[in-house]
Amino acid sequence: MAPAPSKFLTKQNVAGALAISTLIWLLKRKRNKRSIKSRALWPTNDVHYVIKEEKPKGPPKAHVNAVFFKQLRVLLSIGIPGLFTPETGFILLVAGSLVARSLCDLWMIRISTLIEGTIVNMDGPMFKKRLLTFLAALPMISIVNNLLKYGIGEMKLRLRTNITRHLLDQYLKGFTYYKMTNLDTRIANPDQLLTTDIDKFCDSCTDLYSNIAKPILDISIYVYRLTSSLGGKTPLLMLGYLLVAGSFLTHLRKPIASMTVKEQRLEGEFRHINSRLITNSEEIAFYRGNNREKLTLFASFQKLIQHLRSLLEFKVGMGVVDNFVGKYVATVVGFYAVSIPFFQKNHPVLAGSPDHRFKNYYENGRMLIKMAEAIGRLVLAGREMTRLAGFTARVTEIRQVLDDLNKGKYTRTMIADAENSSIGEAGSGKIIHKDNVICFDHVPLVTPNGDVLINDLTFEVKSGMNVLVCGPNGCGKSSLFRVLGELWPVWGGTVTKPPSTKLFYIPQRPYMTLGTLRDQVIYPHTQAEMQRRNHANDDDLQKFLDLVQLGHLLEREGGWNTVADWMDVLSGGEKQRIAMARLFYHKPQFAILDECTSAVSVDVEDSMYSYCRQANISLFTVSHRRSLWKHHEYYLLMDGRGSYEFKPIEPNTEEFGS
């Protein structure tokens, strides 16, 4: 005969053993992970990519403290712009729905007690009557619950809409979007912050509102009802437990905020590497660089997964403590609190028959259990508040950086070394807007990193003068145009130039926007702006296409309103000619042409440059084609060693640097 099972082998013992085993496994895994931080991971094609542990520059500043509440207040003032706004209306709708839901809970406790009392007393007619009353109220209770969900969902959407619009207005103000990625090194992945982080912030914020408001309301109602029936000692005991447990758990959860910040940063880095692969797919394909890019992606992904696993393990550990302190111990305290008046002699609740005492205990006990649950939810809401602190720090970071950039303040890693130099500092020069002239007066040409390309650049170009800019790679040609376009700050001297709307830049690889064929020619105008600002129509655009010998595009692509992926549809030469048609449409005072006809035949290039002269468009051209000399009167030669010369082009001028 098989031996009888041991009396100690109960379900509770088995569950306890499993819990202890799981905890031991987690602790061992944590210890082992510390010893293999630099172990080779992700074997691919017999190649092992070593992932080095990243040393943080400093702990992310994200905690539930006075700074967090100040940051949250600023963001909420953006999301809720005023008192008499739809956003405030939805906040009141949620508050009203929460009150209605709490009242429904009280009514359901009472009616449930009465229904169960009729069952115990075997009162059939009264049972049916109260059951029908309960059934009749259910549709209204269902409406209240779903009205609460609608209010929370709409409040989240409105918060996200207002904050996103505000930050996008700042991000797309002037050249801020360019400065953030090229002049400032504080934020490497603004796309992650402007999309996912804002969404998670709004989600966390609205959930926290309902998760705090409902328990506080429930606690207030149940404290009042319980105090009137059982006395003040019972609810006071529960509130005291709330203070102690809440403070204890809030202290333990502090790391969650900084871990949330790091999680979102690593998510952004992984997304950024994926987007780089898409943007540069052709170049990577030519180099057969798929294996190298795979290793880079795997390295970024592994760092993210390692952090998410650490966060998961921390959350599991905190979940054990949360459930024990915020749920189970709260229930034990609740049972003890509700028992106090029943074990006291001559307490009013003991008056009457045993059946009456049972009903009192049953109804008050249910209210106390609901109050204990509300206290547990309020204690656990601290977990969401700690997570919200992380999202608040992330969104506040991009808001502050955008404010700084729009005020002309930059922070760059390498620029600190240049601040003590004789050149000065970024933004110390002046820009004067004046029509029909471009003048650099003792302007140093300096990169955002502080590298000085030319100490003192001085020249003047008036309308009608075409200038050929030449020199070796890295000599400062592109830097000159970035200063001219106000993309880079002026480190000293004075730059006199027309307003930015009267300058036009065409790069070697022109940008094709999403939209119709018409949009490619009139970019960045819309069709309405084309008619209002340039007084142009489709016939005028047809003439510009004919000038660049692309008139056949209309028939080939199906007309002006055809929408396509023009970056892929058009060849390199066609894109360059579309860009020249775009220049003719805008008719600026000055045009900067940066190798923009390298894929165009010489005869088409000649006709386009001839039309620029007829249209009084003065040119700054970067090109090594000898055929373009005849279209320019001056040259600006940079030697790449800090020197330059600005002179007229003579008939016997030799070819300038390569």
C-alpha angles and dihedrals in degrees: 000000000000115000116258115256115264115261088230093060096089130147091256092054092048092049091048092050091050091049092050091047091051092049091050090049091052092049092048091048091051091051093047092049091060091058096052103045092125097037116133111260139181103034109210122177092340090306118119117203114210114218113206119211110252116234110217117232091221140334113282109253100236119129137133097260141110092292091055093051091048092051091046091051091053093049093046090051086059093046093044103038098184150352096259098050135111089252091061089047091056091047088055090045090055091046091050091047090051091052091048091048092051091049089049089052091052092048092048091051090052097044092044090054091049093047092050089047091056089050092052091046091045091233100158101179093047090046091056093045094052093042090055089048089052092048092049091054096050097083090054091048090049090051091051092051094049093042086058091052091049093050093050092046094048092045090054092049092049093047091050092046095052097043093044093048092048094050093042089051088055093041094051095040107120109315097330093122088056094045093051093060100031108031104027126053101191096094121038099175113036091162090066092049095046094049120021099024095050090048092051092045092054092044092050092044096053093043090051091051092056094038091055102034095051097050092045090051092046092048091050093050095043093045089054094047095043094045091054093050107028103021132250100287095075099054092038090058090053093047091050089053089051091057095047097043093042093052092046095050094043089056092050093049097056095106092059093076095055091041089054091052091051092046092056092045092053091045088054093049092051091049091047093053090050091050091050089055090054094045095049099033095123095052091045090050092052090052092044086233098153094113093049092048090047090057091050092049092047091050092053092043093049092052088052093047092047090054094044089051091051090048091049092051091049091049092049091052091046090046090059091051093042093052093044097046102028100039118017100033089044088056091050091049088048093054090049092047095050091048094058098084093042092059094048120093119239094010111156091236090065093060117111134024126333088254090056091048090050091052090049091050093044095050096040091042091055091049090049091049088051089049090049089051090050090050089049091051090048091050091048091047086074087071091059091045091055090051090046088055088061094051091044091054091050096049091042089053094059092042091055093044091051090050091050094048092050088053091050096253116140133184116198129167098232099034095083090075091058097050093083094049125106091250093077126224138304113285096016092115126082132242118204120190114220131152125248098010139085115192131171110196113190092324118165114220105225131167121228087256090061097254109149112222098171124009098205123013117185128169140123130218124185129196111285094035114109115202128200111210113203143162141111124304113285094022094118107268095128091038090057091054093046090055090045091051090048091241091122125044121252110244096198146334124042131296115199114193144141118270114283091255089065094053122075128193126201116185127200090258105041120210117247114201129216109266144055130338088257090056090058092060099041098039126172089024123082121225090261091052090048091060096039103040105027098026087223132144137191091275089060090050089050089057091052091051089050090052090058091040095247099116090119091066092080093060095038096050098036105254141304095303096057112124118207143141093272094185087068101029096056124063122234093261092046091052091051091050091047087054090053090050086052088054092051090050094053095042097200125186092241131021126198110209112190107191084309096152099046091116095042125094118253095246093052090045091052093052092048093051090047091055091051088059091048090050092050093242109152114215138219103189130188107197142127095209111119089207090072096060092087091060094057134066101192138033132208109204120192116190097200092241098085098275130105142170131211113199143145117270108250122203091250097044110140122229112283126232121310 
